[in-house]
Amino acid sequence: MSKTLIFYATAGIGHKKAAFAVKEAFDAAGRKDVLLKDALDYTNAFFKRSYCATYLFLIKRVPTLWGFFYYILDNPLIYTLLKSVRRLVNHINSKRLVEFLLTTKPETVIVTHFLALEVIAHLKRKGILNTRLIVVITDYKSHTFWISQYVDSYIVASDYTREDLLGRGIDSGRIKVFGIPCEKKFSETHDINALKTKMGLAPNKKTIFILSGGFGVGPIANIVLHLDKLEEDIQAIVVCGYNKKLYEKIEKIAASARHAFKIYGFVNNIDEMMAVSDVLVSKPGGISVTEALNASLPMIVMSPIPGQEMRNYKFLEKNNAALRIQKPDQIEGVLKEVFASGKMGALKEAVKRIRCADSAERIVNEASQ
């Protein structure tokens, strides 16, 4: 039986990527007793399909409604009234997850999503599962859904996150400021000229990286249209994720554009794209932010959805590590400001101050004690 389990949930890409980064660090440390699992694989088929689909529908189509639910459920009084509903929903849909846990009886469970956290905390409260529970919060501020007195260790992004947990009643001894886990390749040194040659990029042009996330969310097409108006000699990489319609739309724009745009769907070499870029234009998901920080890449944040993305941006803003555009047509002015002044150097220095490139390794050490 495995001594250690890592659970994520495929609701967005970030929770999964954080879990894979931790597993990568366990593998590098020679630990062969670690299993990596999607908690949604141990729920019924309807729940698994609707869990991710509902999240994507809300953030794509009605982000304001998503933000309303996010903030209202982060109110302790309202959550107290509704947590029994959450428990009932998880009880009905996660019976296979409970069976797996009780059969496996792991010594340690590391979770990067709050679904498995709630189920495991309930089993610990009932006294029917005795396991060490390590929770990795994958955003730069917490939420009530992450909070439980049955968590043994919280792994958090920064002192900003730590202060938030302290304010929610979590004992300081249970909070470890290790950073959000990220694949090692994002903090490695690359041969930039060789990478640019491989990608067909000009060696001396400023390179803008536009990242839409795994599901292609955000005003990417409008960003590209306004970016093409820049007088500076630039080139751009655009990643559309799984959004085929967005890919086709950007492809049409690029066909008659004055600047060179390299367009991709879902890719596995985001680290290389960050390495060759001067600035990232992206939504501030917890993992996207962490990858950029580890790659020492300044960010321009676009259209953060209410909720976790806005809170992530607030962290960056507090540390002077990113700029923000509220509308696509603002990208021209912001980039002109960045390239024409000493702003780029200041952003890079701020990024270096808050990056935590060894989070996954520190989590492995914590779990191995």
N, C-alpha and C positions, 0 to 999 in steps of 0.2 A: 504494500500500500504506500501511496505517496505521503511523505511527511509534510509537504508544502503544496498548497493550491493557490493559483492566481486566477481570480475571476474578473471579467470585464462584462460589458453588455454592448452590443452593436446598436447603440442609439447615438448616431453620429460616429465619426471615425476616431476621435480623440481618446476616448476611454480604452479602446482597443489598442491604439498605438502605445499608450502609456504602459499597458499590461505587457505588450510584446517587448518593450524596452527593458522591463524588469526581468522577463524571462531570458532575454539576451544576456543580461548581466549574470544571472544564475548559471547559464551555460558556460560563460567565460570563466566563472569561478569553479567550474568542474562539478557543479551540483546536478546530479542525474535523477534526483527524486522529486522534481518539481513538475507539476502538471498545470497547463494553461487551458482555461475553459471559458466559453461564453455562457454566462448564466442563463441567457434566453434560450439556449439549446435544451435546457432542462425545464422549460415551461411548455404549456400546450401550444399547438400550432397557431391558433387564432391570436393568442396573446403575443406570441413572438412576432407575427406579421404586423399587428396593429401597433405594437409598442414603438417601433421605429417609424412606421408610416405616419402615425399621429404626430410625432415630434417633427418630422420633416414637413408635413403639411402646415403645421402651425408656424414654423420659422420661415417657410417660403411664402406662404399665402397670407397669413394673419399674424405677423410678428408682434403686433401690439397686444393681441389676445394672449399670445405666449407670455409676453412680459407681465401681463396682468396676473396670470396664473402663477408665474414664477415668484412675483413679489408677494402676492396675497398668501401663498402657501409658506412663505418665509416669515410670516407673522406668527409668533409663538402662540398667541391666543387662538387664532384660526386653525393653526396646525393641530393644536391640542384637541379641537373639536372634530377634526377630520382624520386624525391618525388611525383611528379604529377602522375607517373605510379603507385606508391604505393597507392595513394589516389583513383585512378580509380579502381584498383583491389579490394580494400576494399569496395568501393562504390557499385560495382557490386555484391559482394558476401556477404555483411553484412547488407542487407536491413532489415532482420528480427531482427537483433540486434538493429538497429536504431529504429524500431517500438517498440520494447520492452522497450527501454530506454525512449522514448517519452511518452509511456503509463504509465510506472511505475513512472517516474519523481522522482527519488531518491534524497534525500538531499545530500548524500555522496556516492561516488563510490571509492572503493579501487581496484586497479588492480595489478596483479603480472605478467602480460605479456603485451607486447606492442601492440598487436592487438586491444584490447578494448581501450587502451590508445589513439591510433591514431583516432579511430572512435569518441570517446567522445570529444577529443580535437577539432576535426572538428566541431562537433555540438555546442560546446561552442563558437568557433570562429564565427560561423554563427549566434549566439545569439538565437538558438532555444532549447537549453538545459542549464538550470542554476543549476549546481550541483558542489559540492566540489569534486575535483579530487585528490585522494591520490595515488601516484605511489610507489610501492615497487620494487626496483631493486634487482633481485635475483642472481646477480653475484657481484664480488668484484671490478669490474670496469664497467663503463657505456658503452653505444653505442649510436650512433646517433638516432637509432630507439626509444630510450627512451626519447628523448629530445623534450619538447614542452613548450612554454611560457604559456600554458593554464593549466598546472599542478599547483595545489595549494600547495602541499607538496610532497617532495621526501623523502622516507625512504631508507636510504643507510646503507651498511654493516659497514663502518669504515671511519675514517678520510681520508684514501687512496681514497675511493670512493668519498668522499666529495670534495677533491681537484680536482679530475677529473671533477666533475660537475661544479665547479667554473670556471675551464678552458674552459668549454663549454658555459659559459655565464649565468648560472643559479644563481640567487640571493641567497646569503647565508642564508637569512631568510626563504627560502623555503626548505632548506635541513636539515633533522633530522637524526642524526647518532644514530640509534636505533639497528642496526644489522639486519640480515636477519631472518625473522620469522621461527621458528622451533617448532615442537611439544614439549610440556612441558616434556614429558617422557624422552627426551634425556639428560636432566640436573638433573634428579631425582636420588637419591641414591638407589642402588640395593643391594640385598643380593647375592654377587658374588658366594659364595660356593653353595648356593641353585640353582642358575641359571646354574652353570657348571654341577651340578648333573642332572638337568632337561634336559640339552642338551647332556648328555653323554660325557662330557669333563673331562679329568684328572685334578684334582685340582691344581697340582703343576707345570704343564708344561706351558712354554711360549705359548701364543695363538696368532696366526696371523689371521687377518680377511681380506679376499680378497673379495672385493665388486665390481661388474661389472656394477652397476646401473640397473634401471628397465628393460632395453632392452638388457642386456648382452653384452655390448660393451667393447672391449679391448683385449689384448693378455693374457687372463686369463689362458688358457690351458698351455701355455709356462711358465707362472709364476709358476704354480703348479708344473710342471716338474722340474724346477730349485730349487724351494723351498724344494722339496723332497730330494735334494742332501745335504741339511744342516746337519752338524754333531751335532748341538745343539739339545737338547731334546725338540722338539716343537710339536704342533698340530695346525690345521688350520680349519677355517670355510670358506667355499666358497659359495657365493650367485650368482647365474647365472641369476636371474631375469626371464623374459619371454622367454629367449633363451633356448629352449628345446634341440637343437643340442649341445649347449655348456654343458648343464647339463649331457647329455649322454656321452660326451667326457671326462669330468672330472671324471665321475663315473668309466669309464674304467681305467683311470690313477690311481685312488684311490684304485682300487681292488688289485693292486700289489705294492702299495707304501710302503715305510719303515715307514713313519709317518702317523698319523691318520688325515684324512680329512673328515669333516662333510659337506655334499653338500646339497644345497637347491636351489629351484627355486625362484619364487617371494614370499616374506615373509612380514609379518607385525610386526615383532619383531626385527627390525634392532637395536633398542635401547638396547635390552638385549644382542645382539651379540656384540655390541660395549662395553657394560659394562664389559663383561668377557674377552675382548681382550687386549693385550699389545700394539699392533700396527695395524693400518689399511693400507692396500695396495689398492689404489683405483684411479680411474680417478677423477680429481678435478672439478666436477660439483659444482655449487654454493651451492646447498642444501646438497650434500654429505659432502662438506667441513664444512658447518655450523653445521651439525649434529655431526661430529667428534669433532669440537671445543667445542660444548656444552657438549659433553660426556667426555671432557678432554682427548681425544685419539690422540696420535701422528700419523702422516700420512707419508706414502711413496707414492708419486705421480707417477703413471705410465702413460706413453704415452699420455700426454695431447694433445687434438686435437688443431690445430691452431684456434685462436679466443678466446671465453670466457673461455675455460678451461686453456689455456696458461696464460691468464690474471689472473685467479684465483690463479694459481700456483705462479705467480710473486708476488702476495700479500703475500702468505705464505712464499715464499723465503725471501722477504723483512723483514719479521718479525721472521725469523729463526724458523718457526713453522712446517716445513716439509722438507723431503729429496725427491730427484727425481731419478728415474731410466729411462733411455732412451731405454734400451733393457732388455728383460726378464732375461737374464743371469746375469745382475747386481744385482739382488735381493739378491743373496747369500752374496756378499761382503758388501752390505749396511746393511743387517740385522746383520751380524757378527760385523760390526762397532758399530751398535746401542746397541747390547747386551753386547759387551765386553768392553765398555767404559762408561763414564758418559754422553754419548750423549742422552740417553733416558730421564734422569732427565732434561737436558737442553731443550729438545723438549717439555716436559710436562709443564715446566715453561713458555715457549714462548706461548704455546696454551692457558694457563690460562690468560695470559696478554691480549689476543685479543678476547676472547670469549664474546658473548653478549647473555646471556640466557633468558632475559626478553623482547626480541624484540616484540613479539606478544602482550603482555600486554601493552607495551608502544604505540603500534599502536592503540589499542583500546582506550586508554586515549586520544591520538591525535584526533581520529575520533569523540570522544564524546564531544569535547570542542566546 
